[in-house]
Amino acid sequence: MMMRRIAALCYISLAGCSALAAQERSPDGVWLRDDGNARVRIAPCGSKLCATNLWIKDTSKGEEVGDRLVMSLDRKSDSELTGTAYDPKRQKTYRITVIVNSTSLTTRGCILGGLLCRGVNWTPAKGG
């Protein structure tokens, strides 16, 4: 009887560890773009996610503090989300893939039916 209880406890412990390992990763947080030009907060906004510029180094391409993308995403795996991102300032919608790793985030946006795509790497901001 005691061996069965020990076996049951071991099984429950292993099942709990597996559940933690498969936990979905969230893009929520403050991220720094790999080129050093932007600091962005990703957070829920209603039923969607919004990526809002908190800081922009080079505004020559029209990016400003406060600009945001409104993302409608579906989870494809524990670390990948796909869907659309709407840019209200430019009134454009992009197809987007967001991949969240333990120490980074990658976004890949596409237009023209996926003919033109651009990927950007992000790292978590300290204290963000």
Phi, psi and omega in degrees: 000316180298320180297323179294319179296317178297316178298319180295317179296319177299317180297314180298319179297316179295319179297320178295320178295320179296319180296319178294321181294328182267009182301138180291138178267141183251140176278356181303137177141188178252130187232146175252129179289145186298339178273001178077010186265347185213149171235124188231140173256127173254123183206157177300144172220096188070228180269004182245182172246141176242137173252112185245130177293122175264331182205137177228128180280310184245109182266009185295339179263015175089000178282139181222160173299135180097340175300148179212158170249136177255114187253133172251107189237147172243141180281127177260332177202184180296340183236359184236132175235143178225156179163222181233156175230125179256130178256100183297328181294317182262355182052049179233148176243136181239150167279139184222144171237133179239123178244121182252118175254176182294334182232010181201171177223139175235131174244142178225113180253141182228148173230175179054048177065026178091007179285326178242117181229152177217132178253146178225136176259145183228149174237151180296138176282139177290135179070012184273000000 
